[in-house]
Amino acid sequence: MLYKLPAHRFAELAALIEANHSYDVPEVIAADITHGSDRYLRWIDAETTG
């Protein structure tokens, strides 16, 4: 599963996944977006902040 959200919300999401996942150690990782189209990056920002 892939979640897209601002970096400052990573700890919140990681805690939710780890608390609810059936695996002893679920894979919870982050990948920084270093490049992308302006339109897409604006869309991500609009969809994940509020």
C-alpha positions in Angstrom: 0.0 0.0 0.0 1.2 3.5 -0.8 0.3 6.6 1.2 1.1 10.1 0.0 1.3 12.7 2.8 3.6 15.5 4.1 6.7 14.4 5.9 5.5 15.9 9.2 2.7 13.4 9.3 4.9 10.3 8.8 5.1 9.5 12.6 1.3 9.7 12.9 0.8 7.3 10.0 3.6 4.9 11.1 2.0 4.6 14.5 -1.4 3.9 13.1 0.0 1.2 10.8 2.1 -0.4 13.5 -0.8 -0.5 15.9 -3.3 -2.1 13.5 -1.2 -4.3 11.2 -1.1 -8.1 11.8 2.6 -8.4 11.1 5.0 -8.3 14.0 7.2 -5.8 12.1 5.3 -4.2 9.1 7.4 -2.4 6.5 6.8 1.3 7.1 9.2 3.4 5.1 9.4 6.9 3.6 10.6 8.0 0.2 11.3 11.7 -0.4 10.0 13.2 -3.6 12.9 15.2 -5.0 11.5 16.0 -8.4 8.1 16.1 -9.9 5.8 18.1 -12.2 4.6 21.4 -10.6 1.0 20.4 -11.2 1.4 17.0 -9.5 3.3 18.5 -6.5 0.6 21.1 -6.1 -2.1 18.4 -6.2 -0.3 16.4 -3.5 0.0 19.4 -1.3 -3.7 20.3 -1.7 -4.9 16.7 -1.1 -2.8 16.1 2.0 -3.1 19.3 3.9 -6.1 20.7 5.5 
